[in-house]
Amino acid sequence: MANAPLQPEQALNQLHWRYATKKFNPSKKISESVWKTLEQSLILSPSSFGLQPWKFFVIRNPEIRQKLLEHSWGQTPVVNASHLVVFATKNNINNTDVDRHIQRMAEVQQVAPENLAGFGNVVKGFISKPPYPLDLNEWAAKQAYIALGFFMTCAAMLEIDTLPMEGFVPAKYDEVLDLNSQGYSSVVVCAAGYRADDDKYALQPKVRFPSEEVVQYID
């Protein structure tokens, strides 16, 4: 029997509850069970062709987080939030990455890899000769933002605060975390945890344009 879906008003309430948390409570940590759900939100994120051209680095070492702080425009959530996730993408995606994906598809769906060869060739054709001008590393970065959105939305449903950050120096993050040697580059960062009681931004109303100005229906 399927679980009952979240009611529309419940989902909307949680989206209103969410805000970009500027000040975290460093003493309040996300429980392991809740974190595992957030971890799965990353794993279950959709991507183009299902290729998953990413890796999510969860920085738990406080000394490393302190090193990252100096390359993060001094944003204290880097060290004070319960968890810090660095969203990184695979550099220079190629046919080997496609083959790995096809092999995983065959394993999970319990089919012969050769039955997926046609799909694999489509993906290989896309990355070798895109139908439009395309920088594959920029394309991969866009996929990472899909995962970021999934992660933040799941966090809001669980009443976990988040702060997405582009205010950092990717090259320095890559250096501190030794990402390039692993074939990855940092794209965006997200702190997660619980808001501090004195975060003045928590009670400020959201500033959004009216729906009729940003949503247009074409019938």
Steps between C-alpha positions, in 0.01 A plus 500: 500500500643837394566766760264796503656797319587816684206736501540813282472737796763303690747524213432872462544560873843337491607702198398817684683375810825466305736793464869546428631454852781742571576391856501139618495355849840325515395283796197346329580214263292315243428149624646209305156373394394839367833548328467165323172622352670818379781289359247298305348820362837562336524147366142506369539834323422490127756584234508516122506146358522386862877539458563643850815692408568596861633416841392648832777563751369525857765683701495379859858581601492831696859582410428468129185710538708767670738499204205537263368798696777728374395416144130554571478878534500454876158335506485338845241231407795321339624417851189541715238297315450137591594378151678652203449354153720585204327423171763401246475386141700254295753671277496435126225238483574237238394160368649323801250681723217395270616137508508510880145632505380232256664230710323629811167516315541141389581392855206682663243422231628144459541514125791416273728801432469440125126567528589854609757558228264712292436736789871510577576600142247782519671639811845459347379680190369785714826555686722460192288703257239702692200618297583856605812683625573343836776512758475162672646629827242780513229247413614280788494800734134558414428143605658570839253784555214257446642290784538813712131582451400146593717510812366835618137407439539172687667691784209743517252213526702369797542848652873497448643841420726553201713768342609457137827679426669612182708742706816293508812451291455170313869463410598530865232253610628260235851546637411453868283196427731362230208469259677541167718194559175305540363642177251743654450875540291681758193682372285611793493452877212450743508523878231309692398498864279698736450875513632697794235654723639847433519478121319821410420376151278217628198722558533727199221456243595352167535755221362353180332651196127423469423171324327679212830673421716188493264222390335523159260239371495431129183312403 
